[in-house]
Amino acid sequence: MVKPATKWLRGLLRAGKAQQRTASKLAKVLFGPVPAKPKAKARSKVVAKTTQASHKPRARPASDALPALAPFATPLSPPRVRKRTAPPPGKWLAAHYAPLPELGQLPGRRLPYFLYLPEKAPSAAMRSRGRPLLVMLHGCEQSATQFAEGTRMNRLAERKGYAVLYPQQSLRSHARRCWKWYDKLTQDGGGDVRLIVGAIEQVAARYAIDRARIYICGISAGAGMAHIVALNHPQLFAALGLHSGPVFGAGHNLIGALGVMQHGAAARADAAIDEVLARQPAFPRLPTILLQGLADKVVRPINQTQLVRQSVRVNRLPFDTVVTAQRLPGGAAGGRNPAHAYALHDYQVGKQVLLRVAQVEHLEHAWSGGDASLPFNDKAKPDASKMLLDFFASHRRR
């Protein structure tokens, strides 16, 4: 009996050490410093609160093209050589939001953001009410400009007349630009939530924005953050869009976050929403569209399944809610216009679709219908940007 027990204990110790090495490695990747970049030639600094920025992406040295990635985002493959296309004709502005310090305290950190304003003249309705505003939150290992270019959202916004706000996580806050969706303080409305809401309020005050048509969406960690912002400030948003996002209310540390991404959080899915509703008894309806790749191995589809439960719960959908389902076929493999097949489920109350669920076959952890020359984008349709704007167009905050 001694030998088997000793053997079992040794095996247990080896497994524990392996888990410790894995956790240490993941923590180093997620929270460690980014790889050092070659020193650039000294340039004169230009300081401006709001400037018109170029649409052209900054060139990276070859050694820094694909740095070690955080586990929250893994590109499909090295990006292809980009074909230069003319940027949308509207204004591309760079600014930041800095909250006023409280009495006796030093100034806190500020949140940089980019804003797209269409060149197209507003419609008669927009002239009287203001333009709709779409808030876009990027994922890990992305900048706001890369997110804008990869999703091609500004081109659609130009045609539809939307202003688009792109908050950008600072490298000082997170070395991989990850939004901290797994942090308990953030989930309760603190941290970056206040900065993002402050940036939205700043833009809405400076420009003619329709307060009844403010929408928020994101991908991956950005989707997790968009969900948190909307749940803590539901009166601010007319609708919510989540692409490849983790379920809300769990994680709370690095290992926990990785567990959520791989397995969801069945034990917390309902309780987390109940806590939100307890804090906000008059929580309004929050129309939501959920997009998920069924081949996603970074944020697995179980998360979308649990996000559906959370949306049904937060919207208090009745048992007799009408659910319609359809499957749209994909395109021929290797064709000039590739398309993945996908299933669409609409949860409808009266004449209003309060929840739309899109499940895209063969899509990995990437923006569906995006610019595949940039990481985290899959060129095959469906076009997630178009799906989001089509859904948002039918919702206003009352």
C-alpha positions in Angstrom: 0.0 0.0 0.0 3.0 2.3 0.5 4.3 2.2 -3.0 0.9 3.0 -4.8 0.3 5.9 -2.4 3.9 7.3 -2.9 3.4 7.0 -6.7 0.1 8.8 -6.5 1.6 11.6 -4.3 4.4 12.1 -6.8 2.0 12.3 -9.7 -0.1 14.9 -7.8 3.0 17.0 -7.1 4.1 16.8 -10.8 0.6 17.9 -11.8 0.6 20.8 -9.3 4.0 22.0 -10.6 2.8 21.8 -14.2 -0.3 23.9 -13.3 1.9 26.4 -11.5 4.2 26.7 -14.6 1.2 27.2 -16.9 -0.3 29.9 -14.7 3.0 31.6 -14.4 3.5 31.6 -18.2 0.0 32.9 -18.9 0.4 35.6 -16.2 3.7 36.7 -17.8 2.1 36.9 -21.3 -1.0 38.7 -20.1 0.5 41.1 -17.6 4.2 41.2 -18.6 5.9 44.0 -20.6 5.5 44.0 -24.3 8.6 43.1 -26.4 11.0 46.0 -26.7 10.8 47.9 -30.0 13.8 49.3 -31.8 14.4 52.9 -30.8 13.0 55.3 -33.4 14.7 58.5 -34.4 13.9 61.4 -32.2 11.0 63.5 -33.4 9.6 66.7 -32.2 6.5 66.3 -30.0 3.2 67.8 -31.1 0.6 68.2 -28.3 -3.0 68.7 -29.1 -6.3 67.9 -27.4 -8.1 67.2 -30.6 -6.4 66.6 -33.9 -7.3 65.1 -37.3 -5.4 61.8 -37.5 -4.3 60.0 -40.6 -6.1 56.8 -41.5 -2.8 55.1 -42.5 -1.7 52.5 -40.0 1.8 52.9 -38.4 4.4 50.7 -39.9 5.8 48.1 -37.5 9.3 46.6 -37.6 9.3 43.0 -38.8 10.5 41.8 -35.4 7.5 43.3 -33.7 4.8 42.4 -36.3 3.4 39.6 -34.2 4.4 39.9 -30.5 3.7 37.3 -27.9 -0.1 37.3 -27.6 -2.3 37.5 -24.5 -4.6 34.4 -24.2 -7.6 36.7 -24.7 -6.9 37.1 -28.4 -5.2 34.8 -30.9 -5.1 35.8 -34.6 -6.1 33.2 -37.2 -2.8 33.6 -39.1 -0.2 36.2 -40.0 -1.9 39.0 -41.8 -1.5 39.2 -45.6 0.0 42.2 -47.3 -2.6 45.0 -47.3 -4.1 46.6 -50.3 -4.2 50.3 -49.8 -7.7 51.7 -50.1 -8.8 55.3 -49.8 -10.1 56.2 -46.3 -13.7 57.3 -45.8 -14.1 61.0 -46.5 -15.3 62.0 -43.0 -13.2 63.5 -40.2 -11.1 61.2 -38.1 -10.4 62.9 -34.8 -8.1 62.0 -31.9 -8.8 63.2 -28.4 -9.0 62.0 -24.8 -11.2 62.1 -21.7 -9.7 63.1 -18.4 -12.0 63.2 -15.4 -11.7 66.1 -13.1 -9.8 65.2 -9.9 -11.7 65.1 -6.7 -10.8 67.7 -4.1 -7.4 67.1 -2.5 -6.5 64.3 -5.0 -4.1 64.1 -7.9 -5.5 63.8 -11.5 -6.4 60.3 -12.5 -5.5 58.6 -15.7 -7.1 59.6 -19.0 -8.7 57.6 -21.7 -7.6 58.2 -25.3 -10.2 57.8 -28.1 -10.8 58.3 -31.8 -14.0 59.7 -33.3 -15.3 59.4 -36.9 -17.7 62.0 -38.1 -19.3 61.4 -41.5 -18.9 63.9 -44.3 -22.3 63.1 -45.6 -24.9 65.7 -44.8 -27.3 64.6 -42.0 -30.9 63.8 -42.9 -33.8 66.0 -41.8 -34.4 63.8 -38.8 -30.7 63.9 -37.8 -30.6 67.7 -38.2 -33.4 68.0 -35.6 -32.3 65.2 -33.3 -28.6 64.7 -33.9 -26.6 61.8 -35.4 -26.7 58.3 -33.9 -23.5 57.4 -32.0 -21.9 54.0 -32.1 -19.3 53.1 -29.5 -16.8 50.4 -30.6 -14.5 48.6 -28.1 -11.5 46.8 -29.5 -10.1 43.5 -28.3 -6.7 42.6 -26.9 -3.6 43.2 -29.1 -5.6 45.8 -31.1 -5.6 49.5 -31.2 -8.6 51.7 -31.9 -7.4 52.5 -35.4 -6.7 48.8 -36.3 -10.2 48.0 -35.1 -11.8 50.7 -37.2 -9.8 49.6 -40.3 -10.4 45.9 -39.7 -14.2 46.2 -39.2 -14.6 48.8 -42.0 -17.2 50.3 -39.7 -16.4 53.9 -40.8 -17.4 53.2 -44.4 -20.8 51.9 -43.3 -21.1 54.8 -40.8 -20.5 57.2 -43.6 -23.4 55.8 -45.7 -25.7 55.6 -42.7 -24.8 58.9 -41.1 -23.5 57.5 -37.8 -20.8 59.0 -35.7 -18.4 56.3 -34.3 -16.5 56.5 -31.1 -13.5 54.2 -30.5 -12.1 54.4 -26.9 -8.6 52.9 -26.7 -7.2 51.1 -23.7 -3.9 52.6 -22.7 -0.7 50.6 -22.6 -0.1 51.9 -19.1 -3.3 50.3 -17.9 -2.6 47.0 -19.7 0.4 46.0 -21.7 -1.7 44.2 -24.3 -4.5 46.8 -24.4 -7.0 44.4 -22.9 -10.1 45.7 -21.2 -10.3 44.2 -17.8 -13.7 42.5 -18.2 -12.8 39.9 -15.6 -12.1 42.4 -12.8 -14.8 42.4 -10.1 -14.5 46.2 -9.5 -14.9 46.8 -13.2 -18.0 44.5 -13.4 -19.6 46.5 -10.6 -19.2 49.7 -12.6 -15.7 51.0 -11.5 -12.4 51.1 -13.3 -12.6 51.7 -17.1 -16.4 51.8 -17.1 -16.4 55.4 -15.7 -13.8 56.5 -18.3 -15.7 55.0 -21.2 -19.0 56.6 -20.0 -17.2 59.9 -19.5 -15.8 59.8 -23.1 -19.4 59.1 -24.4 -20.8 62.0 -22.4 -18.0 64.3 -23.6 -18.6 63.5 -27.3 -22.4 63.8 -26.9 -21.9 67.3 -25.4 -19.4 68.5 -28.0 -21.3 67.2 -31.1 -24.9 67.0 -32.2 -25.6 63.4 -31.0 -29.1 61.9 -30.7 -29.2 60.7 -27.1 -31.9 58.2 -27.9 -29.7 56.4 -30.4 -26.4 55.6 -28.7 -25.2 52.0 -29.2 -22.3 50.1 -27.9 -20.5 46.9 -29.1 -17.2 45.2 -29.1 -15.2 42.0 -29.8 -13.7 39.6 -27.4 -12.4 41.5 -24.3 -14.1 44.6 -25.9 -17.4 42.7 -26.0 -17.0 41.8 -22.4 -16.3 45.4 -21.6 -19.2 46.7 -23.7 -21.6 44.3 -21.8 -20.4 45.6 -18.5 -20.8 49.3 -19.5 -24.3 48.6 -20.8 -25.4 46.7 -17.7 -24.2 49.5 -15.4 -25.6 52.3 -17.5 -28.6 50.8 -19.4 -30.4 54.2 -19.7 -27.5 55.5 -21.9 -27.8 52.8 -24.6 -30.5 52.0 -27.1 -29.0 48.5 -27.9 -25.9 46.4 -27.4 -23.8 44.2 -29.7 -21.4 41.5 -28.6 -19.0 39.7 -31.0 -17.2 36.7 -29.6 -17.6 37.9 -26.0 -17.2 36.2 -22.6 -20.2 35.6 -20.4 -20.7 38.4 -17.8 -20.0 38.3 -14.1 -17.3 35.7 -13.6 -13.5 35.4 -13.8 -12.2 37.8 -11.1 -8.6 36.8 -11.7 -6.3 35.6 -14.6 -7.0 31.8 -14.1 -10.7 32.4 -13.6 -10.8 34.5 -16.8 -9.2 31.8 -18.8 -11.7 29.3 -17.4 -14.6 31.5 -18.4 -13.2 31.8 -22.0 -12.9 28.1 -22.3 -15.9 26.8 -20.3 -18.2 29.7 -19.6 -19.5 30.3 -16.1 -22.7 28.3 -15.6 -22.7 28.7 -11.8 -22.6 32.5 -12.1 -24.5 33.3 -15.3 -27.9 33.7 -13.7 -26.7 35.0 -10.3 -24.6 37.8 -11.9 -27.7 39.2 -13.7 -29.8 38.9 -10.6 -27.3 41.0 -8.8 -27.5 43.7 -11.5 -31.3 43.7 -11.4 -31.2 43.9 -7.6 -29.1 47.1 -7.8 -31.3 48.5 -10.6 -35.0 47.4 -10.0 -36.2 49.6 -12.9 -33.7 48.2 -15.3 -35.0 49.0 -18.9 -35.1 46.6 -21.7 -31.7 46.2 -23.4 -32.0 44.9 -27.0 -29.0 42.8 -27.8 -27.3 41.1 -30.8 -24.9 38.3 -30.2 -22.4 37.0 -32.8 -20.2 34.0 -32.4 -17.9 31.8 -34.5 -18.6 28.1 -33.9 -14.9 27.3 -34.5 -13.7 29.8 -31.9 -11.2 28.2 -29.6 -10.3 31.4 -27.7 -13.7 32.4 -26.5 -15.7 29.2 -27.0 -19.4 29.1 -28.1 -20.5 28.0 -24.6 -20.1 31.7 -23.7 -22.7 32.7 -26.3 -25.1 30.1 -25.0 -24.8 31.6 -21.5 -25.0 35.2 -22.8 -28.4 34.2 -24.4 -29.6 33.1 -20.9 -28.4 36.4 -19.5 -30.1 38.5 -22.1 -33.4 36.6 -21.7 -33.1 37.2 -18.0 -32.1 40.9 -18.0 -34.9 41.7 -20.5 -37.4 39.6 -18.5 -38.6 37.9 -21.7 -41.9 36.0 -21.1 -42.1 32.3 -21.6 -44.3 32.8 -24.7 -41.6 34.9 -26.4 -41.8 34.2 -30.2 -38.4 32.7 -31.4 -37.9 32.4 -35.1 -35.0 30.5 -36.6 -33.4 30.4 -40.0 -30.2 29.1 -41.6 -28.4 31.0 -44.3 -26.2 29.0 -46.6 -22.5 29.8 -47.2 -20.7 30.5 -50.4 -18.6 28.2 -52.5 -15.2 27.4 -51.0 -12.4 29.4 -52.7 -14.8 31.7 -54.4 -14.2 35.4 -54.9 -16.9 36.3 -52.3 -16.5 33.7 -49.5 -19.3 33.3 -47.0 -19.8 31.1 -44.0 -23.2 29.5 -43.4 -24.8 30.8 -40.3 -27.9 30.4 -38.1 -30.0 33.3 -37.0 -32.5 33.2 -34.0 -34.7 36.2 -33.2 -36.5 36.6 -29.9 -39.5 38.8 -30.5 -41.9 40.5 -28.2 -44.7 42.2 -30.0 -43.2 43.8 -33.1 -39.7 44.3 -31.5 -36.8 41.9 -31.8 -35.1 42.2 -28.4 -32.5 39.5 -28.9 -30.8 38.3 -32.1 -28.4 35.4 -32.0 -26.0 34.7 -34.9 -23.9 31.5 -34.9 -21.4 31.5 -37.8 -20.0 28.1 -38.9 -16.2 27.7 -39.4 -15.6 31.2 -38.0 -12.7 31.3 -35.5 -11.8 34.2 -33.1 -12.2 37.0 -35.6 -14.5 39.8 -36.8 -16.8 38.2 -39.4 -16.6 39.9 -42.8 -13.6 42.1 -41.8 -10.3 43.0 -43.5 -8.3 39.8 -43.3 -5.0 41.7 -43.9 -5.3 42.8 -40.3 -5.3 40.3 -37.3 -8.5 39.2 -35.8 -10.5 39.6 -39.0 -12.1 37.0 -41.3 -13.0 38.2 -44.8 -15.8 35.7 -45.3 -19.3 36.9 -44.8 -21.6 37.5 -43.0 -20.6 41.1 -42.6 -20.8 41.6 -38.8 -20.6 45.4 -39.2 -23.6 45.5 -41.4 -25.5 43.1 -39.1 -24.9 45.3 -36.2 -26.0 48.5 -37.9 -29.1 46.8 -39.3 -30.1 45.6 -35.8 -29.4 49.0 -34.2 -31.4 50.9 -36.8 -34.6 49.4 -35.4 -34.0 50.5 -31.8 -34.3 53.8 -29.9 -34.1 54.5 -26.2 -37.4 55.6 -25.0 
